[in-house]
Amino acid sequence: MDGATTSAPATRLTVFPFGISRVRLEQAIREAGFPVLVATDLGEADALLTLRTYYRRRPETLREAETRGIPIYVLKNSSTPQIQQSLAGL
């Protein structure tokens, strides 16, 4: 062997949007080229993205995500740059 290492292919992360426009999330993913899929059901999600206003209200979906151990990422607003910044941190 020549000592070169091979990296594993990037794993696709599945994100469930709660209170965030699915269209805007998909656009942010496409523009940034992130290996992220948008979940249609909380059960298939690796992470949940929501807005601060929804997080403060603590709706059932967020409580369920916490119970399941799904990380919740809270955004200040649903602008494309804000979504991309959050996804980059994932």
Sequence and secondary structure as in RCSB ss.txt:
>XXXX:A:sequence
MDGATTSAPATRLTVFPFGISRVRLEQAIREAGFPVLVATDLGEADALLTLRTYYRRRPETLREAETRGIPIYVL
KNSSTPQIQQSLAGL
>XXXX:A:secstr
  S         EEEEEESS HHHHHHHHHHHT  EEE SSGGG SEEEEEHHHHHH  HHHHHHHHHT  EEEE
S   HHHHHHHHHH 
